[in-house]
Amino acid sequence: MGVRREAFTVGDVEPQVIPLIWGWFLVMVDEDDKADCVSYRHSDVGIGRDGHLEAAASHNSTPITGQKKSFPIIQDDSFGLENLIDLEIDGFPSRSKTRNGRYQRSTSDWGYVGDLVEDDDKIGLYSYKVQSTITSRLANTMIQAKMVNNAKRAQHIVFDVQVPKGAFIDNFTMDVNGITFTSKIREKSEARKMYSQAKAKGKAAGIVRSNTLDMENFKTEVNVPPGMRIQFELHYHEMIRRKLSSYEHLISVKPGRLAKHMEVDVRIVEPQGLRYVHVPNSLGDQFNGITTISKGEKKAHISFKPTMAQQRKCPKCSTTAVDGNFVVQYDVNRENMGGELEIFNGYFIHFFAPENLDPLPKNILFVIDVSGSMWGLKMKQTIEAMKAILSELRAADQFSLIDFNHNVRCWRDNLVSATPAQVEDAKKYIQTIHPNGGTNINEALLRATFILNEAQNLGMLDPNSVSMIVLVSDGDPTVGELKLTTIQKNVKQSIKDEFSLFCLGIGFDVDYDFLQRIATDNRGMAQRIFGNQETSAQMKNFYNQVSTPLLKKIQFNYPQESVSDITQSSFHNYFGGSEIVVAGKVDKDNLQHLESIVTATAANAELVMETLRDVEELDGFMRKDKYADPDFTRKLWAYLTVNQMLAER
């Protein structure tokens, strides 16, 4: 997992290092109760994506109990993020109130804190609470931990949570010894300027490390005086993507200790209506029967509240068995082939996921890394997955295989039909592969694009078919072209926006950021999988997401005089089990209905799908539901817009 590390010292020494967002390094120093910071991205500090800043001087000033301090959180704001999302937060939801000009300690509402189970370090976890509300695929999540240092000495207390990669952190706050620390968003260039000024004045700096994967670790260490209580609270939001016909909301629940009070509370509000809600037993068999699910037509409530006894690894153990991911899966009802329009507060969201369509034929080239680093379990699992994937090819599909190390070899120099005989021969070929040598990614991808381009030029491809390359690799190039930007440029020029590139990065040695860039650049996506016993299942799961193209050349159209600032509205492919989401602003004051027209190419026809919605249809439902996020349309629009901008830069 990725690691974000921040260090604080409170009580007698001032806070020094504050959290970050999206892999930006953020270092803060204190100056007259004002936070200064710096941000660095992974690429700014070398191949290891691990940087540090040395302390220039120490601090001796002491904050006054009852103060409220602010610190910045950095996001990549090259495109004016603050104009897209107003993320400036000013403290706890229930912030400290003044009495006679001084702030009360917000930890006073804890009540009785006895009966805590403590490790040898005498640190007790009073409560660990997760609250998440999903409104039309937008999940707002809060993770809160209340801890006590019952030792006779000051010591570090750690708040360590995993946040989904791509989630937007809205706010992080701490309350310790009566001091409430709040967060504010800072743009990157401003942060660098503030840091330079602080460094010139001899202020202290610290260390932040980030190494992002599919999940990111947000880790904060605070030096807490004896007998003191501390409360951490992290807020983030994310858009839940549909995969394999299901939305999956994943919450990391790793308290690290037995909690006197533990709760995971998830609420779902979906105006389209809920088809089903399922909570797999992902935390282990000992928690069977503890989770409760209440499902209505458009709402659901999931609650997980294990007692301290139920949390224990064994009846007399002082360690917790709660250590994993709490998963909620669901899907919504779909009645309109043209998708669902949800309009609220001046924004619209268009969810598009048609079903019951015949698959389009596909032309697919598998490009497999067989360099020496793939030796052993990784290769064994890859062979197992490829044999299963080949068995799932349809009769109308065409395919071939390329394996590469320092050399590039083709099972067939051209695409062949996925007949039983050809599929069986391809399986036998894969079985004979023996990993060795270096990694020539550039030559392998160019060979694959050449085969597809030649087939297209010779008229060998069905006009309604979908062409794609699937790259499987576990490392950076070591032979041939080594410069990643050059490889990216070469592949882009060769593909010419004619087909898609999907990348699977195995293990921790591969440059996953590069795979993401090159895939996004060529109408595809990337996924990291881990080189272990689960590699085969992960590869097959990824393939299943792209194995069933249902539509191509999808175009969303809206009345130009009534909508503005529309997110991406043209898409190369739509795969079965997924969902396309388009958002924009709507002139609600001068419009009674919003109409959308979606055009697309299906297996046997050119489709035109229309949807019409009253712009006030959702108003009543949203305003009377106390759990629904009234700002969900704006947040979803901003989320899509920012991610689109980041992908295009």
Secondary structure as a PSIPRED ss2 file (coil, helix, strand):
# PSIPRED VFORMAT (PSIPRED V4.0)

   1 M C   1.000  0.000  0.000
   2 G E   0.000  0.000  1.000
   3 V E   0.000  0.000  1.000
   4 R E   0.000  0.000  1.000
   5 R E   0.000  0.000  1.000
   6 E E   0.000  0.000  1.000
   7 A E   0.000  0.000  1.000
   8 F E   0.000  0.000  1.000
   9 T E   0.000  0.000  1.000
  10 V C   1.000  0.000  0.000
  11 G C   1.000  0.000  0.000
  12 D C   1.000  0.000  0.000
  13 V C   1.000  0.000  0.000
  14 E C   1.000  0.000  0.000
  15 P C   1.000  0.000  0.000
  16 Q C   1.000  0.000  0.000
  17 V C   1.000  0.000  0.000
  18 I C   1.000  0.000  0.000
  19 P C   1.000  0.000  0.000
  20 L C   1.000  0.000  0.000
  21 I C   1.000  0.000  0.000
  22 W C   1.000  0.000  0.000
  23 G C   1.000  0.000  0.000
  24 W C   1.000  0.000  0.000
  25 F E   0.000  0.000  1.000
  26 L E   0.000  0.000  1.000
  27 V E   0.000  0.000  1.000
  28 M E   0.000  0.000  1.000
  29 V E   0.000  0.000  1.000
  30 D E   0.000  0.000  1.000
  31 E E   0.000  0.000  1.000
  32 D C   1.000  0.000  0.000
  33 D C   1.000  0.000  0.000
  34 K E   0.000  0.000  1.000
  35 A E   0.000  0.000  1.000
  36 D E   0.000  0.000  1.000
  37 C E   0.000  0.000  1.000
  38 V E   0.000  0.000  1.000
  39 S E   0.000  0.000  1.000
  40 Y E   0.000  0.000  1.000
  41 R C   1.000  0.000  0.000
  42 H H   0.000  1.000  0.000
  43 S H   0.000  1.000  0.000
  44 D H   0.000  1.000  0.000
  45 V H   0.000  1.000  0.000
  46 G C   1.000  0.000  0.000
  47 I C   1.000  0.000  0.000
  48 G C   1.000  0.000  0.000
  49 R C   1.000  0.000  0.000
  50 D C   1.000  0.000  0.000
  51 G C   1.000  0.000  0.000
  52 H C   1.000  0.000  0.000
  53 L C   1.000  0.000  0.000
  54 E C   1.000  0.000  0.000
  55 A C   1.000  0.000  0.000
  56 A C   1.000  0.000  0.000
  57 A C   1.000  0.000  0.000
  58 S C   1.000  0.000  0.000
  59 H C   1.000  0.000  0.000
  60 N C   1.000  0.000  0.000
  61 S C   1.000  0.000  0.000
  62 T C   1.000  0.000  0.000
  63 P C   1.000  0.000  0.000
  64 I C   1.000  0.000  0.000
  65 T C   1.000  0.000  0.000
  66 G C   1.000  0.000  0.000
  67 Q C   1.000  0.000  0.000
  68 K E   0.000  0.000  1.000
  69 K E   0.000  0.000  1.000
  70 S E   0.000  0.000  1.000
  71 F E   0.000  0.000  1.000
  72 P E   0.000  0.000  1.000
  73 I E   0.000  0.000  1.000
  74 I E   0.000  0.000  1.000
  75 Q E   0.000  0.000  1.000
  76 D C   1.000  0.000  0.000
  77 D C   1.000  0.000  0.000
  78 S C   1.000  0.000  0.000
  79 F C   1.000  0.000  0.000
  80 G C   1.000  0.000  0.000
  81 L H   0.000  1.000  0.000
  82 E H   0.000  1.000  0.000
  83 N H   0.000  1.000  0.000
  84 L H   0.000  1.000  0.000
  85 I C   1.000  0.000  0.000
  86 D C   1.000  0.000  0.000
  87 L C   1.000  0.000  0.000
  88 E C   1.000  0.000  0.000
  89 I C   1.000  0.000  0.000
  90 D C   1.000  0.000  0.000
  91 G C   1.000  0.000  0.000
  92 F C   1.000  0.000  0.000
  93 P C   1.000  0.000  0.000
  94 S C   1.000  0.000  0.000
  95 R C   1.000  0.000  0.000
  96 S C   1.000  0.000  0.000
  97 K C   1.000  0.000  0.000
  98 T E   0.000  0.000  1.000
  99 R E   0.000  0.000  1.000
 100 N C   1.000  0.000  0.000
 101 G C   1.000  0.000  0.000
 102 R E   0.000  0.000  1.000
 103 Y E   0.000  0.000  1.000
 104 Q C   1.000  0.000  0.000
 105 R C   1.000  0.000  0.000
 106 S H   0.000  1.000  0.000
 107 T H   0.000  1.000  0.000
 108 S H   0.000  1.000  0.000
 109 D H   0.000  1.000  0.000
 110 W H   0.000  1.000  0.000
 111 G C   1.000  0.000  0.000
 112 Y C   1.000  0.000  0.000
 113 V C   1.000  0.000  0.000
 114 G C   1.000  0.000  0.000
 115 D C   1.000  0.000  0.000
 116 L C   1.000  0.000  0.000
 117 V C   1.000  0.000  0.000
 118 E E   0.000  0.000  1.000
 119 D C   1.000  0.000  0.000
 120 D C   1.000  0.000  0.000
 121 D C   1.000  0.000  0.000
 122 K C   1.000  0.000  0.000
 123 I E   0.000  0.000  1.000
 124 G E   0.000  0.000  1.000
 125 L E   0.000  0.000  1.000
 126 Y E   0.000  0.000  1.000
 127 S E   0.000  0.000  1.000
 128 Y E   0.000  0.000  1.000
 129 K E   0.000  0.000  1.000
 130 V E   0.000  0.000  1.000
 131 Q E   0.000  0.000  1.000
 132 S E   0.000  0.000  1.000
 133 T E   0.000  0.000  1.000
 134 I E   0.000  0.000  1.000
 135 T E   0.000  0.000  1.000
 136 S C   1.000  0.000  0.000
 137 R C   1.000  0.000  0.000
 138 L E   0.000  0.000  1.000
 139 A E   0.000  0.000  1.000
 140 N E   0.000  0.000  1.000
 141 T E   0.000  0.000  1.000
 142 M E   0.000  0.000  1.000
 143 I E   0.000  0.000  1.000
 144 Q E   0.000  0.000  1.000
 145 A E   0.000  0.000  1.000
 146 K E   0.000  0.000  1.000
 147 M E   0.000  0.000  1.000
 148 V E   0.000  0.000  1.000
 149 N E   0.000  0.000  1.000
 150 N C   1.000  0.000  0.000
 151 A C   1.000  0.000  0.000
 152 K C   1.000  0.000  0.000
 153 R C   1.000  0.000  0.000
 154 A C   1.000  0.000  0.000
 155 Q E   0.000  0.000  1.000
 156 H E   0.000  0.000  1.000
 157 I E   0.000  0.000  1.000
 158 V E   0.000  0.000  1.000
 159 F E   0.000  0.000  1.000
 160 D E   0.000  0.000  1.000
 161 V E   0.000  0.000  1.000
 162 Q E   0.000  0.000  1.000
 163 V E   0.000  0.000  1.000
 164 P E   0.000  0.000  1.000
 165 K C   1.000  0.000  0.000
 166 G C   1.000  0.000  0.000
 167 A C   1.000  0.000  0.000
 168 F E   0.000  0.000  1.000
 169 I E   0.000  0.000  1.000
 170 D E   0.000  0.000  1.000
 171 N E   0.000  0.000  1.000
 172 F E   0.000  0.000  1.000
 173 T E   0.000  0.000  1.000
 174 M E   0.000  0.000  1.000
 175 D E   0.000  0.000  1.000
 176 V E   0.000  0.000  1.000
 177 N C   1.000  0.000  0.000
 178 G C   1.000  0.000  0.000
 179 I E   0.000  0.000  1.000
 180 T E   0.000  0.000  1.000
 181 F E   0.000  0.000  1.000
 182 T E   0.000  0.000  1.000
 183 S E   0.000  0.000  1.000
 184 K E   0.000  0.000  1.000
 185 I E   0.000  0.000  1.000
 186 R E   0.000  0.000  1.000
 187 E E   0.000  0.000  1.000
 188 K H   0.000  1.000  0.000
 189 S H   0.000  1.000  0.000
 190 E H   0.000  1.000  0.000
 191 A H   0.000  1.000  0.000
 192 R H   0.000  1.000  0.000
 193 K H   0.000  1.000  0.000
 194 M H   0.000  1.000  0.000
 195 Y H   0.000  1.000  0.000
 196 S H   0.000  1.000  0.000
 197 Q H   0.000  1.000  0.000
 198 A H   0.000  1.000  0.000
 199 K H   0.000  1.000  0.000
 200 A H   0.000  1.000  0.000
 201 K C   1.000  0.000  0.000
 202 G C   1.000  0.000  0.000
 203 K C   1.000  0.000  0.000
 204 A C   1.000  0.000  0.000
 205 A C   1.000  0.000  0.000
 206 G C   1.000  0.000  0.000
 207 I C   1.000  0.000  0.000
 208 V C   1.000  0.000  0.000
 209 R C   1.000  0.000  0.000
 210 S C   1.000  0.000  0.000
 211 N C   1.000  0.000  0.000
 212 T C   1.000  0.000  0.000
 213 L C   1.000  0.000  0.000
 214 D C   1.000  0.000  0.000
 215 M E   0.000  0.000  1.000
 216 E E   0.000  0.000  1.000
 217 N E   0.000  0.000  1.000
 218 F E   0.000  0.000  1.000
 219 K E   0.000  0.000  1.000
 220 T E   0.000  0.000  1.000
 221 E E   0.000  0.000  1.000
 222 V E   0.000  0.000  1.000
 223 N E   0.000  0.000  1.000
 224 V E   0.000  0.000  1.000
 225 P C   1.000  0.000  0.000
 226 P C   1.000  0.000  0.000
 227 G C   1.000  0.000  0.000
 228 M C   1.000  0.000  0.000
 229 R E   0.000  0.000  1.000
 230 I E   0.000  0.000  1.000
 231 Q E   0.000  0.000  1.000
 232 F E   0.000  0.000  1.000
 233 E E   0.000  0.000  1.000
 234 L E   0.000  0.000  1.000
 235 H E   0.000  0.000  1.000
 236 Y E   0.000  0.000  1.000
 237 H E   0.000  0.000  1.000
 238 E E   0.000  0.000  1.000
 239 M E   0.000  0.000  1.000
 240 I C   1.000  0.000  0.000
 241 R C   1.000  0.000  0.000
 242 R E   0.000  0.000  1.000
 243 K E   0.000  0.000  1.000
 244 L C   1.000  0.000  0.000
 245 S C   1.000  0.000  0.000
 246 S E   0.000  0.000  1.000
 247 Y E   0.000  0.000  1.000
 248 E E   0.000  0.000  1.000
 249 H E   0.000  0.000  1.000
 250 L E   0.000  0.000  1.000
 251 I E   0.000  0.000  1.000
 252 S E   0.000  0.000  1.000
 253 V E   0.000  0.000  1.000
 254 K C   1.000  0.000  0.000
 255 P C   1.000  0.000  0.000
 256 G C   1.000  0.000  0.000
 257 R C   1.000  0.000  0.000
 258 L C   1.000  0.000  0.000
 259 A E   0.000  0.000  1.000
 260 K E   0.000  0.000  1.000
 261 H E   0.000  0.000  1.000
 262 M E   0.000  0.000  1.000
 263 E E   0.000  0.000  1.000
 264 V E   0.000  0.000  1.000
 265 D E   0.000  0.000  1.000
 266 V E   0.000  0.000  1.000
 267 R E   0.000  0.000  1.000
 268 I E   0.000  0.000  1.000
 269 V E   0.000  0.000  1.000
 270 E C   1.000  0.000  0.000
 271 P C   1.000  0.000  0.000
 272 Q C   1.000  0.000  0.000
 273 G C   1.000  0.000  0.000
 274 L E   0.000  0.000  1.000
 275 R E   0.000  0.000  1.000
 276 Y E   0.000  0.000  1.000
 277 V E   0.000  0.000  1.000
 278 H E   0.000  0.000  1.000
 279 V C   1.000  0.000  0.000
 280 P C   1.000  0.000  0.000
 281 N C   1.000  0.000  0.000
 282 S C   1.000  0.000  0.000
 283 L C   1.000  0.000  0.000
 284 G C   1.000  0.000  0.000
 285 D H   0.000  1.000  0.000
 286 Q H   0.000  1.000  0.000
 287 F H   0.000  1.000  0.000
 288 N C   1.000  0.000  0.000
 289 G C   1.000  0.000  0.000
 290 I C   1.000  0.000  0.000
 291 T C   1.000  0.000  0.000
 292 T E   0.000  0.000  1.000
 293 I E   0.000  0.000  1.000
 294 S E   0.000  0.000  1.000
 295 K E   0.000  0.000  1.000
 296 G C   1.000  0.000  0.000
 297 E C   1.000  0.000  0.000
 298 K C   1.000  0.000  0.000
 299 K E   0.000  0.000  1.000
 300 A E   0.000  0.000  1.000
 301 H E   0.000  0.000  1.000
 302 I E   0.000  0.000  1.000
 303 S E   0.000  0.000  1.000
 304 F E   0.000  0.000  1.000
 305 K C   1.000  0.000  0.000
 306 P C   1.000  0.000  0.000
 307 T C   1.000  0.000  0.000
 308 M H   0.000  1.000  0.000
 309 A H   0.000  1.000  0.000
 310 Q H   0.000  1.000  0.000
 311 Q H   0.000  1.000  0.000
 312 R E   0.000  0.000  1.000
 313 K C   1.000  0.000  0.000
 314 C C   1.000  0.000  0.000
 315 P C   1.000  0.000  0.000
 316 K C   1.000  0.000  0.000
 317 C C   1.000  0.000  0.000
 318 S C   1.000  0.000  0.000
 319 T C   1.000  0.000  0.000
 320 T E   0.000  0.000  1.000
 321 A C   1.000  0.000  0.000
 322 V C   1.000  0.000  0.000
 323 D C   1.000  0.000  0.000
 324 G E   0.000  0.000  1.000
 325 N E   0.000  0.000  1.000
 326 F E   0.000  0.000  1.000
 327 V E   0.000  0.000  1.000
 328 V E   0.000  0.000  1.000
 329 Q E   0.000  0.000  1.000
 330 Y E   0.000  0.000  1.000
 331 D E   0.000  0.000  1.000
 332 V E   0.000  0.000  1.000
 333 N C   1.000  0.000  0.000
 334 R C   1.000  0.000  0.000
 335 E C   1.000  0.000  0.000
 336 N C   1.000  0.000  0.000
 337 M C   1.000  0.000  0.000
 338 G C   1.000  0.000  0.000
 339 G C   1.000  0.000  0.000
 340 E E   0.000  0.000  1.000
 341 L E   0.000  0.000  1.000
 342 E E   0.000  0.000  1.000
 343 I E   0.000  0.000  1.000
 344 F E   0.000  0.000  1.000
 345 N C   1.000  0.000  0.000
 346 G C   1.000  0.000  0.000
 347 Y E   0.000  0.000  1.000
 348 F E   0.000  0.000  1.000
 349 I E   0.000  0.000  1.000
 350 H E   0.000  0.000  1.000
 351 F E   0.000  0.000  1.000
 352 F E   0.000  0.000  1.000
 353 A C   1.000  0.000  0.000
 354 P C   1.000  0.000  0.000
 355 E C   1.000  0.000  0.000
 356 N C   1.000  0.000  0.000
 357 L C   1.000  0.000  0.000
 358 D C   1.000  0.000  0.000
 359 P C   1.000  0.000  0.000
 360 L C   1.000  0.000  0.000
 361 P C   1.000  0.000  0.000
 362 K E   0.000  0.000  1.000
 363 N E   0.000  0.000  1.000
 364 I E   0.000  0.000  1.000
 365 L E   0.000  0.000  1.000
 366 F E   0.000  0.000  1.000
 367 V E   0.000  0.000  1.000
 368 I E   0.000  0.000  1.000
 369 D E   0.000  0.000  1.000
 370 V C   1.000  0.000  0.000
 371 S C   1.000  0.000  0.000
 372 G H   0.000  1.000  0.000
 373 S H   0.000  1.000  0.000
 374 M H   0.000  1.000  0.000
 375 W C   1.000  0.000  0.000
 376 G C   1.000  0.000  0.000
 377 L H   0.000  1.000  0.000
 378 K H   0.000  1.000  0.000
 379 M H   0.000  1.000  0.000
 380 K H   0.000  1.000  0.000
 381 Q H   0.000  1.000  0.000
 382 T H   0.000  1.000  0.000
 383 I H   0.000  1.000  0.000
 384 E H   0.000  1.000  0.000
 385 A H   0.000  1.000  0.000
 386 M H   0.000  1.000  0.000
 387 K H   0.000  1.000  0.000
 388 A H   0.000  1.000  0.000
 389 I H   0.000  1.000  0.000
 390 L H   0.000  1.000  0.000
 391 S H   0.000  1.000  0.000
 392 E C   1.000  0.000  0.000
 393 L C   1.000  0.000  0.000
 394 R C   1.000  0.000  0.000
 395 A C   1.000  0.000  0.000
 396 A C   1.000  0.000  0.000
 397 D C   1.000  0.000  0.000
 398 Q E   0.000  0.000  1.000
 399 F E   0.000  0.000  1.000
 400 S E   0.000  0.000  1.000
 401 L E   0.000  0.000  1.000
 402 I E   0.000  0.000  1.000
 403 D E   0.000  0.000  1.000
 404 F E   0.000  0.000  1.000
 405 N C   1.000  0.000  0.000
 406 H C   1.000  0.000  0.000
 407 N C   1.000  0.000  0.000
 408 V E   0.000  0.000  1.000
 409 R E   0.000  0.000  1.000
 410 C E   0.000  0.000  1.000
 411 W C   1.000  0.000  0.000
 412 R C   1.000  0.000  0.000
 413 D C   1.000  0.000  0.000
 414 N C   1.000  0.000  0.000
 415 L C   1.000  0.000  0.000
 416 V E   0.000  0.000  1.000
 417 S E   0.000  0.000  1.000
 418 A C   1.000  0.000  0.000
 419 T C   1.000  0.000  0.000
 420 P H   0.000  1.000  0.000
 421 A H   0.000  1.000  0.000
 422 Q H   0.000  1.000  0.000
 423 V H   0.000  1.000  0.000
 424 E H   0.000  1.000  0.000
 425 D H   0.000  1.000  0.000
 426 A H   0.000  1.000  0.000
 427 K H   0.000  1.000  0.000
 428 K H   0.000  1.000  0.000
 429 Y H   0.000  1.000  0.000
 430 I H   0.000  1.000  0.000
 431 Q H   0.000  1.000  0.000
 432 T C   1.000  0.000  0.000
 433 I C   1.000  0.000  0.000
 434 H C   1.000  0.000  0.000
 435 P C   1.000  0.000  0.000
 436 N C   1.000  0.000  0.000
 437 G C   1.000  0.000  0.000
 438 G C   1.000  0.000  0.000
 439 T C   1.000  0.000  0.000
 440 N C   1.000  0.000  0.000
 441 I H   0.000  1.000  0.000
 442 N H   0.000  1.000  0.000
 443 E H   0.000  1.000  0.000
 444 A H   0.000  1.000  0.000
 445 L H   0.000  1.000  0.000
 446 L H   0.000  1.000  0.000
 447 R H   0.000  1.000  0.000
 448 A H   0.000  1.000  0.000
 449 T H   0.000  1.000  0.000
 450 F H   0.000  1.000  0.000
 451 I H   0.000  1.000  0.000
 452 L H   0.000  1.000  0.000
 453 N H   0.000  1.000  0.000
 454 E H   0.000  1.000  0.000
 455 A H   0.000  1.000  0.000
 456 Q H   0.000  1.000  0.000
 457 N H   0.000  1.000  0.000
 458 L C   1.000  0.000  0.000
 459 G C   1.000  0.000  0.000
 460 M C   1.000  0.000  0.000
 461 L C   1.000  0.000  0.000
 462 D C   1.000  0.000  0.000
 463 P C   1.000  0.000  0.000
 464 N C   1.000  0.000  0.000
 465 S C   1.000  0.000  0.000
 466 V E   0.000  0.000  1.000
 467 S E   0.000  0.000  1.000
 468 M E   0.000  0.000  1.000
 469 I E   0.000  0.000  1.000
 470 V E   0.000  0.000  1.000
 471 L E   0.000  0.000  1.000
 472 V E   0.000  0.000  1.000
 473 S E   0.000  0.000  1.000
 474 D C   1.000  0.000  0.000
 475 G C   1.000  0.000  0.000
 476 D C   1.000  0.000  0.000
 477 P C   1.000  0.000  0.000
 478 T C   1.000  0.000  0.000
 479 V C   1.000  0.000  0.000
 480 G C   1.000  0.000  0.000
 481 E C   1.000  0.000  0.000
 482 L C   1.000  0.000  0.000
 483 K C   1.000  0.000  0.000
 484 L H   0.000  1.000  0.000
 485 T H   0.000  1.000  0.000
 486 T H   0.000  1.000  0.000
 487 I H   0.000  1.000  0.000
 488 Q H   0.000  1.000  0.000
 489 K H   0.000  1.000  0.000
 490 N H   0.000  1.000  0.000
 491 V H   0.000  1.000  0.000
 492 K H   0.000  1.000  0.000
 493 Q H   0.000  1.000  0.000
 494 S H   0.000  1.000  0.000
 495 I H   0.000  1.000  0.000
 496 K C   1.000  0.000  0.000
 497 D C   1.000  0.000  0.000
 498 E C   1.000  0.000  0.000
 499 F C   1.000  0.000  0.000
 500 S E   0.000  0.000  1.000
 501 L E   0.000  0.000  1.000
 502 F E   0.000  0.000  1.000
 503 C E   0.000  0.000  1.000
 504 L E   0.000  0.000  1.000
 505 G E   0.000  0.000  1.000
 506 I E   0.000  0.000  1.000
 507 G C   1.000  0.000  0.000
 508 F C   1.000  0.000  0.000
 509 D C   1.000  0.000  0.000
 510 V C   1.000  0.000  0.000
 511 D C   1.000  0.000  0.000
 512 Y H   0.000  1.000  0.000
 513 D H   0.000  1.000  0.000
 514 F H   0.000  1.000  0.000
 515 L H   0.000  1.000  0.000
 516 Q H   0.000  1.000  0.000
 517 R H   0.000  1.000  0.000
 518 I H   0.000  1.000  0.000
 519 A H   0.000  1.000  0.000
 520 T H   0.000  1.000  0.000
 521 D C   1.000  0.000  0.000
 522 N C   1.000  0.000  0.000
 523 R C   1.000  0.000  0.000
 524 G C   1.000  0.000  0.000
 525 M C   1.000  0.000  0.000
 526 A E   0.000  0.000  1.000
 527 Q E   0.000  0.000  1.000
 528 R E   0.000  0.000  1.000
 529 I E   0.000  0.000  1.000
 530 F C   1.000  0.000  0.000
 531 G C   1.000  0.000  0.000
 532 N C   1.000  0.000  0.000
 533 Q C   1.000  0.000  0.000
 534 E C   1.000  0.000  0.000
 535 T H   0.000  1.000  0.000
 536 S H   0.000  1.000  0.000
 537 A H   0.000  1.000  0.000
 538 Q H   0.000  1.000  0.000
 539 M H   0.000  1.000  0.000
 540 K H   0.000  1.000  0.000
 541 N H   0.000  1.000  0.000
 542 F H   0.000  1.000  0.000
 543 Y H   0.000  1.000  0.000
 544 N H   0.000  1.000  0.000
 545 Q H   0.000  1.000  0.000
 546 V H   0.000  1.000  0.000
 547 S C   1.000  0.000  0.000
 548 T C   1.000  0.000  0.000
 549 P E   0.000  0.000  1.000
 550 L E   0.000  0.000  1.000
 551 L E   0.000  0.000  1.000
 552 K E   0.000  0.000  1.000
 553 K E   0.000  0.000  1.000
 554 I E   0.000  0.000  1.000
 555 Q E   0.000  0.000  1.000
 556 F E   0.000  0.000  1.000
 557 N E   0.000  0.000  1.000
 558 Y C   1.000  0.000  0.000
 559 P C   1.000  0.000  0.000
 560 Q C   1.000  0.000  0.000
 561 E C   1.000  0.000  0.000
 562 S C   1.000  0.000  0.000
 563 V E   0.000  0.000  1.000
 564 S E   0.000  0.000  1.000
 565 D C   1.000  0.000  0.000
 566 I C   1.000  0.000  0.000
 567 T C   1.000  0.000  0.000
 568 Q C   1.000  0.000  0.000
 569 S C   1.000  0.000  0.000
 570 S E   0.000  0.000  1.000
 571 F E   0.000  0.000  1.000
 572 H E   0.000  0.000  1.000
 573 N E   0.000  0.000  1.000
 574 Y E   0.000  0.000  1.000
 575 F E   0.000  0.000  1.000
 576 G C   1.000  0.000  0.000
 577 G C   1.000  0.000  0.000
 578 S C   1.000  0.000  0.000
 579 E C   1.000  0.000  0.000
 580 I E   0.000  0.000  1.000
 581 V E   0.000  0.000  1.000
 582 V E   0.000  0.000  1.000
 583 A E   0.000  0.000  1.000
 584 G E   0.000  0.000  1.000
 585 K E   0.000  0.000  1.000
 586 V E   0.000  0.000  1.000
 587 D C   1.000  0.000  0.000
 588 K H   0.000  1.000  0.000
 589 D H   0.000  1.000  0.000
 590 N H   0.000  1.000  0.000
 591 L C   1.000  0.000  0.000
 592 Q C   1.000  0.000  0.000
 593 H E   0.000  0.000  1.000
 594 L E   0.000  0.000  1.000
 595 E E   0.000  0.000  1.000
 596 S E   0.000  0.000  1.000
 597 I E   0.000  0.000  1.000
 598 V E   0.000  0.000  1.000
 599 T E   0.000  0.000  1.000
 600 A E   0.000  0.000  1.000
 601 T E   0.000  0.000  1.000
 602 A C   1.000  0.000  0.000
 603 A C   1.000  0.000  0.000
 604 N C   1.000  0.000  0.000
 605 A C   1.000  0.000  0.000
 606 E E   0.000  0.000  1.000
 607 L E   0.000  0.000  1.000
 608 V E   0.000  0.000  1.000
 609 M E   0.000  0.000  1.000
 610 E E   0.000  0.000  1.000
 611 T E   0.000  0.000  1.000
 612 L E   0.000  0.000  1.000
 613 R E   0.000  0.000  1.000
 614 D E   0.000  0.000  1.000
 615 V C   1.000  0.000  0.000
 616 E C   1.000  0.000  0.000
 617 E C   1.000  0.000  0.000
 618 L C   1.000  0.000  0.000
 619 D H   0.000  1.000  0.000
 620 G H   0.000  1.000  0.000
 621 F H   0.000  1.000  0.000
 622 M H   0.000  1.000  0.000
 623 R H   0.000  1.000  0.000
 624 K H   0.000  1.000  0.000
 625 D C   1.000  0.000  0.000
 626 K C   1.000  0.000  0.000
 627 Y C   1.000  0.000  0.000
 628 A C   1.000  0.000  0.000
 629 D C   1.000  0.000  0.000
 630 P C   1.000  0.000  0.000
 631 D C   1.000  0.000  0.000
 632 F H   0.000  1.000  0.000
 633 T H   0.000  1.000  0.000
 634 R H   0.000  1.000  0.000
 635 K H   0.000  1.000  0.000
 636 L H   0.000  1.000  0.000
 637 W H   0.000  1.000  0.000
 638 A H   0.000  1.000  0.000
 639 Y H   0.000  1.000  0.000
 640 L H   0.000  1.000  0.000
 641 T H   0.000  1.000  0.000
 642 V H   0.000  1.000  0.000
 643 N H   0.000  1.000  0.000
 644 Q H   0.000  1.000  0.000
 645 M H   0.000  1.000  0.000
 646 L H   0.000  1.000  0.000
 647 A H   0.000  1.000  0.000
 648 E H   0.000  1.000  0.000
 649 R C   1.000  0.000  0.000
